[in-house]
């Protein structure tokens, strides 16, 4: 159960980050030339219905993490959370944001999986 909560926490947090990044990509760079320009940008940003789902999942993620900590060691749980978070961010970035999958990223993900294997084994 704790492992599932950690994975869910990482997934929810990664989803929220990917939605925010997608919306920033959609709106383009922020114009800091005036307060009015910044407020206009922010108002366009928060009008996205998808952003509401990101806000909800972003708020739920720590709750899943806290419940998972109730039954596992921090020295295992936190690296697992970070590892899955990195993997989910990479997946969302490549599949939904058009980011590239490089050889270095592939090696990095492989090392994360090897690390998680040893954590699960302990």
C-alpha positions as CSV (number, residue, x, y, z in Angstrom):
1,X,0.0,0.0,0.0
2,X,2.8,2.5,0.9
3,X,4.5,1.9,-2.4
4,X,1.3,2.6,-4.3
5,X,0.8,5.8,-2.4
6,X,4.3,7.0,-3.2
7,X,3.9,6.2,-6.8
8,X,0.5,8.0,-6.8
9,X,2.0,11.0,-5.1
10,X,4.8,11.2,-7.7
11,X,2.4,10.8,-10.5
12,X,0.0,13.5,-9.3
13,X,2.8,16.0,-8.6
14,X,4.4,15.2,-12.0
15,X,1.1,15.6,-13.8
16,X,0.5,19.0,-12.2
17,X,4.0,20.2,-13.2
18,X,3.5,19.0,-16.8
19,X,0.1,20.8,-17.1
20,X,1.6,24.0,-15.8
21,X,4.6,23.7,-18.2
22,X,2.2,22.9,-21.1
23,X,0.1,26.0,-20.2
24,X,3.3,28.2,-20.0
25,X,4.4,26.8,-23.4
26,X,0.9,27.6,-24.8
27,X,0.9,31.2,-23.5
28,X,4.5,32.0,-24.4
29,X,6.9,34.1,-22.4
30,X,5.7,36.3,-19.6
31,X,6.0,40.1,-20.4
32,X,7.3,41.8,-17.3
33,X,7.1,45.3,-18.8
34,X,4.1,46.3,-16.7
35,X,1.9,45.2,-13.9
36,X,-1.0,45.1,-16.3
37,X,0.8,42.8,-18.7
38,X,1.7,40.4,-15.8
39,X,-1.9,40.4,-14.5
40,X,-3.3,39.8,-18.1
41,X,-0.9,36.8,-18.4
42,X,-1.9,35.4,-15.0
43,X,-5.6,35.8,-15.8
44,X,-5.2,33.9,-19.1
45,X,-3.2,31.3,-17.2
46,X,-5.7,30.6,-14.5
47,X,-8.6,30.4,-17.0
48,X,-7.6,26.9,-18.2
49,X,-9.9,24.2,-16.9
50,X,-7.0,21.8,-17.1
51,X,-5.1,23.9,-14.6
52,X,-7.8,23.2,-12.0
53,X,-7.1,19.4,-12.3
54,X,-3.4,20.3,-11.9
55,X,-4.1,22.3,-8.8
56,X,-6.2,19.5,-7.3
57,X,-3.6,16.8,-8.0
58,X,-0.8,19.1,-6.7
59,X,-2.7,19.5,-3.4
60,X,-3.4,15.8,-3.1
61,X,0.1,14.6,-3.8
62,X,1.6,15.5,-0.4
63,X,-1.3,13.8,1.4
64,X,-0.5,10.5,-0.3
65,X,3.2,11.0,0.5
66,X,2.5,11.6,4.2
67,X,0.3,8.5,4.5
68,X,3.0,6.4,2.8
69,X,5.6,7.7,5.3
70,X,3.4,6.3,8.1
71,X,4.5,2.8,7.2
72,X,8.0,3.0,5.7
73,X,11.4,4.3,6.4
74,X,12.2,7.8,5.1
75,X,15.5,6.6,3.8
76,X,13.7,4.3,1.4
77,X,10.5,6.3,0.8
78,X,12.0,9.6,-0.2
79,X,14.5,8.3,-2.8
80,X,11.6,6.2,-4.2
81,X,9.4,9.3,-4.5
82,X,12.1,11.3,-6.2
83,X,13.0,8.4,-8.5
84,X,9.4,8.0,-9.7
85,X,8.9,11.7,-9.9
86,X,11.9,12.0,-12.3
87,X,10.6,9.1,-14.4
88,X,7.1,10.5,-14.6
89,X,8.4,14.0,-15.5
90,X,10.5,12.5,-18.3
91,X,7.5,10.5,-19.6
92,X,5.2,13.6,-19.6
93,X,7.9,15.8,-21.1
94,X,8.6,13.4,-24.0
95,X,5.0,12.3,-24.7
96,X,3.0,15.6,-24.1
97,X,5.5,18.5,-24.3
98,X,7.6,17.4,-27.3
99,X,10.8,17.1,-25.3
100,X,13.5,14.9,-26.7
101,X,14.6,11.5,-25.3
102,X,18.3,11.6,-25.4
103,X,20.9,8.8,-24.8
104,X,21.8,10.6,-21.5
105,X,18.2,10.6,-20.4
106,X,17.9,6.9,-21.2
107,X,21.0,6.1,-19.2
108,X,19.7,8.2,-16.3
109,X,16.3,6.5,-16.2
110,X,18.1,3.1,-16.4
111,X,20.2,4.1,-13.4
112,X,17.0,5.2,-11.5
113,X,15.4,1.8,-12.1
114,X,18.5,0.1,-10.9
115,X,18.5,2.2,-7.8
116,X,14.8,1.6,-7.2
117,X,15.5,-2.2,-7.6
118,X,18.0,-2.1,-4.7
119,X,15.7,0.0,-2.6
120,X,12.8,-2.4,-3.1
121,X,15.2,-5.3,-2.4
122,X,16.1,-3.9,1.1
